[in-house]
Amino acid sequence: MLRVGLAMLQGARHEHAEALRGAAAELDVDLHVVECRRAEHVDETLDALVLPGGESTTMRIASRYESLLAALFAWMDAHPERPVLGTCAGAILLAAPGLGNKPYIDAGISRNAWGRQRDSFEAVVEVELAAPSAEFRKTAPAPRDRFAHQPLEVASQGASAVPDGFPGVFIRAPRFEQDAVGCQTVARLGDEIVGVLDGRRLGVTFHPELTMDRRFHRWLLSEASNAKEVK
């Protein structure tokens, strides 16, 4: 049984939970998603962690009362071998954690650098990430024109898999500072770096949880399983 902590800070939390359960079904592994709302929920039993998207400043303010953000950082400090997936604002928390913490990924990042909400878009992202393969669910909706950098439609319906790329959903997305990335690049939008891996900390500036392509969540579960076996 894998126990994956989902930081209930803000953003597409429930979509991440659905994506995790879908990835677990594809990999045929037992999974319990732990909704982390307070510091006490972030404990030694967690095998992995997901930091969802949202508005990073709001997330920091909202977490103060229950000390959740400090607990998440303390957990990452204590368990560098356990995987973490940070999406959009979650990537900001990894690259610029604050609270006196050193960055968890070696990459500079800028908030809302793609523009406002109305500038959100979908585009094919090229991904190089070692993740277990799995067939996508037959119920996934059909691809929509390969997502050629077109305006964002209804992302919550779930963008489907594309044959030669990943359906990237960018919503008020941050940007990695291209000359300040000192770790492995795992996702690109053209020449733009949109996903980085530093050890077992994975940060992406888009929203994989809003798609039917579960490879990032399969990566998280696979890395968690590997780390658990090494114990």
Rosetta silent file (secondary structure, phi, psi, omega in degrees, C-alpha in Angstrom):
SEQUENCE: MLRVGLAMLQGARHEHAEALRGAAAELDVDLHVVECRRAEHVDETLDALVLPGGESTTMRIASRYESLLAALFAWMDAHPERPVLGTCAGAILLAAPGLGNKPYIDAGISRNAWGRQRDSFEAVVEVELAAPSAEFRKTAPAPRDRFAHQPLEVASQGASAVPDGFPGVFIRAPRFEQDAVGCQTVARLGDEIVGVLDGRRLGVTFHPELTMDRRFHRWLLSEASNAKEVK
SCORE:     score description
SCORE:     0.000 S_00000001
   1 L     0.000  122.540  174.811    0.000    0.000    0.000 S_00000001
   2 E   -94.622  136.755  176.064    1.398    3.384   -1.039 S_00000001
   3 E  -111.932  111.724 -177.951    0.397    6.440    0.977 S_00000001
   4 E  -110.361  123.458  178.434    0.646    9.611   -1.094 S_00000001
   5 E   -82.262  132.282  177.349    0.156   12.965    0.594 S_00000001
   6 E  -116.284  111.239 -177.532   -1.849   15.541   -1.344 S_00000001
   7 E   -68.910  115.468 -176.341   -1.351   19.074   -0.045 S_00000001
   8 L   -89.202   56.733 -177.092   -4.847   20.554    0.205 S_00000001
   9 L   -83.191  -49.471 -175.444   -3.594   24.103   -0.186 S_00000001
  10 L  -179.588  176.204  171.063   -5.510   25.297   -3.218 S_00000001
  11 L    80.106 -157.880 -172.617   -5.996   24.529   -6.907 S_00000001
  12 L   -80.954   61.943 -177.737   -6.884   21.262   -8.654 S_00000001
  13 H   -67.752  -46.690 -176.677   -6.527   19.074   -5.579 S_00000001
  14 H   -69.871  -30.818  175.274   -9.371   16.706   -6.356 S_00000001
  15 H   -66.974  -36.585  175.033   -8.203   16.338   -9.951 S_00000001
  16 H   -63.742  -41.433  179.312   -4.800   15.274   -8.624 S_00000001
  17 H   -61.369  -42.377  178.368   -6.491   12.691   -6.408 S_00000001
  18 H   -64.472  -41.789  179.264   -8.378   11.337   -9.420 S_00000001
  19 H   -64.142  -39.890  178.068   -5.188   11.270  -11.480 S_00000001
  20 H   -63.035  -44.165  179.885   -3.343    9.395   -8.716 S_00000001
  21 H   -67.050  -36.006  176.411   -6.085    6.796   -8.471 S_00000001
  22 H   -65.656  -41.915  178.225   -6.124    6.435  -12.242 S_00000001
  23 H   -64.909  -39.511  178.301   -2.356    5.951  -12.325 S_00000001
  24 H   -62.673  -39.392  178.355   -2.575    3.381   -9.519 S_00000001
  25 H   -66.647  -39.037  179.025   -5.173    1.451  -11.491 S_00000001
  26 H   -65.708  -32.843 -178.773   -2.957    1.553  -14.598 S_00000001
  27 H   -94.840   -6.632 -178.940   -0.011    0.218  -12.584 S_00000001
  28 L    57.984   52.084  176.146   -2.120   -2.188  -10.508 S_00000001
  29 L  -122.223  151.327  176.910   -0.831   -0.869   -7.174 S_00000001
  30 L   -80.451  135.253 -174.109   -2.688   -0.272   -3.923 S_00000001
  31 E  -139.281  140.004  169.011   -2.968    3.406   -3.080 S_00000001
  32 E  -126.811  118.269  177.558   -4.261    5.582   -0.277 S_00000001
  33 E   -87.183  120.267 -179.568   -4.409    9.316   -0.977 S_00000001
  34 E   -97.554  113.892  177.910   -3.878   11.268    2.246 S_00000001
  35 E   -78.357  109.212 -175.377   -5.505   14.698    2.129 S_00000001
  36 E   -91.751  101.781 -179.746   -3.030   16.895    4.006 S_00000001
  37 L  -106.638  -23.573 -179.843   -4.962   19.814    5.518 S_00000001
  38 L  -133.716  162.863 -177.481   -2.989   20.270    8.733 S_00000001
  39 H   -56.616  -35.955 -176.997    0.605   19.813    9.798 S_00000001
  40 H   -66.528  -17.755  179.073   -0.255   16.636   11.694 S_00000001
  41 H   -78.717  -15.622 -177.860   -1.330   14.951    8.439 S_00000001
  42 L   -96.984   92.819 -172.696    2.212   15.204    7.048 S_00000001
  43 L  -128.632 -174.738 -175.425    3.962   12.368    8.824 S_00000001
  44 L   -64.180  -19.414 -174.756    6.524    9.588    8.432 S_00000001
  45 L   -79.496  -11.144 -179.587    4.022    7.224    6.812 S_00000001
  46 L   -73.320  134.115  179.053    3.798    9.211    3.573 S_00000001
  47 L   -96.338  -17.170 -179.110    5.643    7.627    0.659 S_00000001
  48 E  -161.711  171.514 -175.649    5.313   10.582   -1.722 S_00000001
  49 E  -144.127  142.017  174.017    3.899   14.078   -1.921 S_00000001
  50 E  -119.861  127.299  174.116    1.952   16.168   -4.430 S_00000001
  51 E  -107.670  108.059 -172.939    2.027   19.978   -4.358 S_00000001
  52 L   -78.555  176.319  176.541   -0.872   21.160   -6.560 S_00000001
  53 L   -78.492 -174.314 -176.581   -1.342   24.316   -8.587 S_00000001
  54 L   139.931 -153.881  177.699   -3.171   27.436   -7.493 S_00000001
  55 L  -109.103  114.842 -168.222   -1.999   30.909   -6.499 S_00000001
  56 H   -61.053  -39.358  179.286    1.278   30.579   -4.630 S_00000001
  57 H   -65.166  -43.851  177.157    0.855   33.689   -2.453 S_00000001
  58 H   -61.093  -39.584  178.970   -2.661   32.621   -1.462 S_00000001
  59 H   -61.608  -41.816 -179.615   -1.351   29.141   -0.701 S_00000001
  60 H   -64.744  -43.397 -179.204    1.294   30.558    1.632 S_00000001
  61 H   -66.722  -44.157 -176.426   -1.237   32.717    3.472 S_00000001
  62 H   -65.506  -26.485 -175.256   -3.860   29.952    3.722 S_00000001
  63 H   -84.989   -9.733 -172.389   -1.352   27.485    5.182 S_00000001
  64 L   -63.463  -40.821 -173.224   -0.209   29.683    8.079 S_00000001
  65 L   -62.716  -44.327 -178.758   -2.985   28.796   10.513 S_00000001
  66 L   -95.614    4.309  179.348   -2.395   25.054   10.401 S_00000001
  67 L    56.983   30.068 -174.843    1.375   25.378    9.729 S_00000001
  68 H   -66.293  -45.844 -176.130    0.881   23.086    6.742 S_00000001
  69 H   -61.845  -42.468  177.835    3.498   24.616    4.462 S_00000001
  70 H   -61.818  -37.536  179.229    6.199   24.427    7.133 S_00000001
  71 H   -67.321  -38.831  178.366    5.286   20.778    7.726 S_00000001
  72 H   -63.832  -43.192  178.889    5.536   19.992    4.010 S_00000001
  73 H   -66.677  -39.386  178.412    8.995   21.555    3.823 S_00000001
  74 H   -63.135  -38.579  178.469   10.098   19.723    6.968 S_00000001
  75 H   -64.658  -43.290  179.568    8.922   16.436    5.437 S_00000001
  76 H   -65.878  -36.291  176.641   10.885   17.087    2.243 S_00000001
  77 H   -64.277  -38.729 -176.338   13.973   17.961    4.274 S_00000001
  78 H   -78.735  -22.306 -173.637   13.649   14.746    6.263 S_00000001
  79 L  -132.621   65.974 -178.937   12.930   12.491    3.250 S_00000001
  80 L   -65.325  -18.119 -178.921   14.967   13.551    0.202 S_00000001
  81 L   -83.496  -10.249 -178.364   14.691   10.000   -1.176 S_00000001
  82 L   -95.877  137.185 -170.959   10.888   10.154   -1.401 S_00000001
  83 L   -74.662  150.236  176.775    9.406   11.664   -4.578 S_00000001
  84 E  -134.014  134.717  174.085    7.551   14.966   -4.831 S_00000001
  85 E  -115.310  119.495  177.332    5.496   16.257   -7.766 S_00000001
  86 E  -116.299  123.404 -177.726    4.884   20.008   -7.892 S_00000001
  87 E  -114.763  132.458  177.754    2.608   21.406  -10.610 S_00000001
  88 L    55.921 -110.476  178.890    2.311   25.093  -11.547 S_00000001
  89 H   -61.487  -28.518  175.404    2.262   26.886   -8.159 S_00000001
  90 H   -62.820  -33.862  175.863    3.596   23.658   -6.656 S_00000001
  91 H   -68.093  -33.945  176.234    6.677   24.095   -8.854 S_00000001
  92 H   -63.236  -42.671  179.332    7.062   27.610   -7.425 S_00000001
  93 H   -63.347  -31.751  177.461    7.056   26.163   -3.908 S_00000001
  94 H   -74.790  -40.307 -175.627    9.814   23.747   -4.948 S_00000001
  95 H   -83.232  -31.594 -178.475   11.960   26.375   -6.678 S_00000001
  96 L  -138.820   72.472 -171.719   11.327   29.256   -4.260 S_00000001
  97 L   -68.141  -33.165 -175.821    9.999   27.772   -1.004 S_00000001
  98 E    73.950 -165.572 -179.030   10.598   30.718    1.296 S_00000001
  99 L    55.682   28.082  178.773   10.381   30.405    5.096 S_00000001
 100 L    78.174    8.200 -178.557   14.175   30.296    5.156 S_00000001
 101 E   -90.017  145.147  173.017   14.323   27.078    3.133 S_00000001
 102 L   -75.180  153.187  179.041   16.788   26.408    0.349 S_00000001
 103 L   -57.765  144.148  177.751   15.260   25.549   -3.076 S_00000001
 104 L   -92.118  -14.425  171.114   14.263   21.925   -3.558 S_00000001
 105 L  -131.963  141.216 -175.735   14.899   22.121   -7.307 S_00000001
 106 L   -85.263   75.120 -178.897   17.829   23.950   -8.886 S_00000001
 107 E  -156.515  126.235  172.674   15.812   26.224  -11.166 S_00000001
 108 E   -70.792  152.084 -176.353   14.896   29.899  -11.040 S_00000001
 109 E  -147.491  148.008  179.148   11.205   30.586  -11.589 S_00000001
 110 E  -123.510  133.324 -178.260    8.928   33.571  -12.274 S_00000001
 111 L   -74.140  144.732  172.314    5.256   33.761  -11.230 S_00000001
 112 L    48.783   33.524 -172.683    2.446   34.286  -13.775 S_00000001
 113 L   -75.744  -15.586  177.806    5.032   34.810  -16.502 S_00000001
 114 L   -84.759  -10.275 -179.485    2.804   33.487  -19.305 S_00000001
 115 L   120.740 -166.878 -176.820    0.203   36.172  -18.627 S_00000001
 116 L   -82.384 -179.157 -179.016   -3.239   36.402  -17.046 S_00000001
 117 H   -54.577  -41.267 -177.385   -5.995   33.798  -16.790 S_00000001
 118 H   -68.893  -13.912  177.744   -7.320   34.728  -20.241 S_00000001
 119 H   -91.052    5.424  178.711   -3.885   33.962  -21.691 S_00000001
 120 L   -63.250  151.778 -175.784   -4.113   30.321  -20.591 S_00000001
 121 E  -157.061  168.770  173.122   -3.628   27.791  -23.369 S_00000001
 122 E  -118.001  142.382  179.491   -3.083   24.163  -24.326 S_00000001
 123 E  -157.706  153.992  178.062   -0.086   22.967  -26.337 S_00000001
 124 E   -72.878  126.768  179.000    1.814   19.783  -27.057 S_00000001
 125 E  -109.566  135.173  175.728    4.715   19.323  -24.646 S_00000001
 126 E   -89.160  125.386 -173.764    7.638   17.016  -25.382 S_00000001
 127 E  -118.601  133.062  172.292    8.393   14.878  -22.343 S_00000001
 128 L  -124.102   87.901 -176.529   11.491   12.830  -21.519 S_00000001
 129 L  -138.968  126.942  179.447   10.644   11.154  -18.232 S_00000001
 130 L   -74.979  100.053  179.877   11.299    7.559  -17.236 S_00000001
 131 L  -134.406  145.102  178.042    7.817    6.425  -16.212 S_00000001
 132 L   -58.045  139.561  179.249    6.124    3.014  -16.444 S_00000001
 133 L   -81.614  156.416  177.354    4.002    2.703  -19.569 S_00000001
 134 L  -161.331  150.313  175.645    0.275    1.991  -19.458 S_00000001
 135 L   -73.823  139.142  177.624   -2.633    2.017  -21.856 S_00000001
 136 L   -76.322  150.557 -177.101   -4.772    5.103  -21.586 S_00000001
 137 L   -60.939  138.564 -178.611   -8.398    4.572  -20.613 S_00000001
 138 L   -68.038  -14.136  179.573  -10.680    3.921  -23.558 S_00000001
 139 L   -84.693   -1.205 -178.857  -13.119    6.451  -22.120 S_00000001
 140 L   -64.282  139.078  178.008  -10.679    9.313  -22.708 S_00000001
 141 L   -66.061  158.553 -176.949  -12.077   12.015  -25.027 S_00000001
 142 L   -70.661  149.460  177.689  -10.594   12.355  -28.500 S_00000001
 143 L   -59.372  147.825  179.808   -7.635   14.723  -29.062 S_00000001
 144 L  -110.150   91.169  175.310   -8.597   18.257  -30.120 S_00000001
 145 H    55.313   30.291  173.861   -6.366   19.318  -33.037 S_00000001
 146 H    61.894   13.614  176.086   -3.218   18.223  -31.174 S_00000001
 147 H    53.504   57.485 -177.187   -3.377   21.336  -28.912 S_00000001
 148 L   -82.218   68.350  177.834   -1.358   23.597  -31.196 S_00000001
 149 L    50.273   49.235  179.322   -0.965   26.477  -28.694 S_00000001
 150 E  -102.710  161.618 -178.757   -4.662   27.318  -28.869 S_00000001
 151 E   -56.826  146.760 -179.239   -6.763   29.116  -26.222 S_00000001
 152 L   -66.407  132.991  177.608   -7.725   27.045  -23.219 S_00000001
 153 L  -100.714 -122.139 -179.069  -11.197   25.509  -23.476 S_00000001
 154 L  -103.297   86.175 -174.651  -12.730   23.399  -20.709 S_00000001
 155 H   -63.248  -30.392 -175.613   -9.649   21.806  -19.196 S_00000001
 156 H   -64.877  -15.825  177.098  -11.612   20.212  -16.377 S_00000001
 157 H   -74.237  -15.844  176.701  -13.178   17.810  -18.885 S_00000001
 158 L    95.762  103.079  174.743   -9.765   16.211  -19.233 S_00000001
 159 E   -69.730  139.521 -175.704   -7.490   16.683  -22.208 S_00000001
 160 L   -88.943  172.760 -179.678   -6.776   13.331  -23.820 S_00000001
 161 L   -69.761  147.990  173.407   -3.475   11.751  -24.762 S_00000001
 162 E  -114.847  149.052 -169.139   -1.738   12.791  -27.950 S_00000001
 163 L   -66.399  -31.517 -175.000    0.333   10.259  -29.904 S_00000001
 164 L  -128.828   34.975  177.904    3.691   12.059  -29.956 S_00000001
 165 E  -177.415 -172.156  179.383    3.608   14.433  -27.016 S_00000001
 166 E  -115.970  137.231 -179.364    1.903   15.414  -23.796 S_00000001
 167 E   -76.660   90.295 -176.904   -1.253   17.579  -23.697 S_00000001
 168 E   -76.633  128.640  177.658    0.103   20.524  -21.725 S_00000001
 169 E  -112.594  113.859 -176.067   -2.474   22.709  -19.967 S_00000001
 170 E  -111.019  116.107 -177.887   -1.018   26.106  -18.949 S_00000001
 171 L  -124.993  110.517 -175.682   -3.146   28.262  -16.617 S_00000001
 172 L    44.209   48.162 -167.425   -1.574   31.523  -15.390 S_00000001
 173 L   -75.475  146.480  168.767    1.585   29.483  -15.557 S_00000001
 174 L   -76.305  173.897  175.984    4.964   30.378  -14.081 S_00000001
 175 E  -133.064  138.277  170.882    8.086   30.095  -16.197 S_00000001
 176 E   -73.960  138.143  175.681   11.440   28.580  -15.411 S_00000001
 177 E   -74.809  112.474 -167.294   14.254   31.044  -15.974 S_00000001
 178 E   -59.920  -30.534 -179.838   15.959   29.340  -18.882 S_00000001
 179 E   -92.762    8.619 -178.664   19.476   30.401  -17.918 S_00000001
 180 E  -126.403   29.980  177.132   18.950   29.398  -14.281 S_00000001
 181 E  -104.280  111.431 -177.643   18.101   25.714  -14.639 S_00000001
 182 L  -109.377   16.818  179.998   20.817   23.600  -13.073 S_00000001
 183 L  -128.895 -173.687 -173.399   19.005   20.266  -13.030 S_00000001
 184 E   -71.679  131.369  174.325   17.611   17.766  -15.535 S_00000001
 185 E   -86.439  127.387 -178.712   15.128   19.016  -18.115 S_00000001
 186 E  -121.133   -6.998  178.953   12.253   16.552  -18.599 S_00000001
 187 E  -149.609  136.964  179.459    9.655   18.620  -20.483 S_00000001
 188 E  -134.336  145.961  169.635    9.858   21.255  -23.204 S_00000001
 189 E  -114.647   95.517 -169.438    7.427   23.453  -25.086 S_00000001
 190 L    64.619 -123.654  178.136    9.474   24.142  -28.193 S_00000001
 191 L   -91.024   -2.668 -176.764   12.723   25.587  -26.819 S_00000001
 192 E   -83.895  130.329  174.747   11.083   26.509  -23.505 S_00000001
 193 E   -79.750  121.679 -178.926   11.862   24.378  -20.430 S_00000001
 194 E  -124.206    1.755  176.913    8.552   23.576  -18.712 S_00000001
 195 E  -152.249  133.239 -178.911    9.511   20.580  -16.574 S_00000001
 196 E  -134.594  152.235  178.932   12.588   19.821  -14.447 S_00000001
 197 E  -127.892  125.451  178.386   13.758   16.953  -12.266 S_00000001
 198 E  -127.379  102.056 -172.439   16.180   17.395   -9.388 S_00000001
 199 L    64.988 -116.675  176.285   16.803   14.081   -7.659 S_00000001
 200 L  -114.201   27.599  174.467   13.279   12.945   -6.852 S_00000001
 201 E  -109.033  117.178 -176.364   11.745   16.419   -6.940 S_00000001
 202 E  -115.975  121.321  179.181    9.770   16.991  -10.132 S_00000001
 203 E  -121.412  130.954  176.828    8.399   20.426  -10.997 S_00000001
 204 E  -129.697  147.551 -176.512    6.280   21.276  -14.040 S_00000001
 205 L   -90.919    0.566  179.545    4.716   24.615  -14.965 S_00000001
 206 L  -112.940 -170.191 -172.566    1.591   23.033  -16.486 S_00000001
 207 L  -120.787   83.173  179.031   -1.273   20.910  -15.131 S_00000001
 208 H   -65.034  -21.656 -179.237   -0.929   17.170  -15.907 S_00000001
 209 H   -70.603  -13.282  179.389   -3.782   16.428  -13.487 S_00000001
 210 H   -95.225   13.825  179.137   -6.219   18.052  -15.942 S_00000001
 211 E  -121.870  172.378  174.446   -5.438   15.490  -18.646 S_00000001
 212 L   -95.027    4.346  177.291   -6.072   11.800  -19.184 S_00000001
 213 L   -93.163  111.761 -171.791   -2.325   11.204  -19.594 S_00000001
 214 L   -98.642   16.525 -170.017   -1.154    9.900  -16.215 S_00000001
 215 H   -62.879  -34.205  178.910    2.555    9.465  -16.889 S_00000001
 216 H   -68.672  -36.971  177.765    3.666   12.069  -14.314 S_00000001
 217 H   -74.527  -32.842  173.646    1.514   10.454  -11.641 S_00000001
 218 H   -65.299  -39.306  176.937    2.735    6.988  -12.707 S_00000001
 219 H   -58.202  -46.904 -177.874    6.288    8.312  -12.301 S_00000001
 220 H   -59.521  -46.435 -178.528    5.474    9.464   -8.770 S_00000001
 221 H   -67.871  -38.399  178.848    3.988    6.102   -7.765 S_00000001
 222 H   -64.825  -44.536  178.452    6.825    4.161   -9.382 S_00000001
 223 H   -65.026  -37.137  177.375    9.481    6.232   -7.608 S_00000001
 224 H   -64.622  -41.108  177.853    7.608    5.863   -4.324 S_00000001
 225 H   -63.352  -43.519  179.790    7.486    2.092   -4.757 S_00000001
 226 H   -62.767  -43.296  179.880   11.218    1.969   -5.530 S_00000001
 227 H   -65.333  -36.066 -179.631   12.087    4.084   -2.505 S_00000001
 228 H   -69.234  -34.851  179.186    9.916    1.934   -0.279 S_00000001
 229 H   -68.799  -28.130 -178.083   11.609   -1.259   -1.435 S_00000001
 230 H   -74.955  -22.376 -176.633   15.046    0.176   -0.573 S_00000001
 231 L   -55.378    0.000    0.000   14.067    0.781    3.058 S_00000001
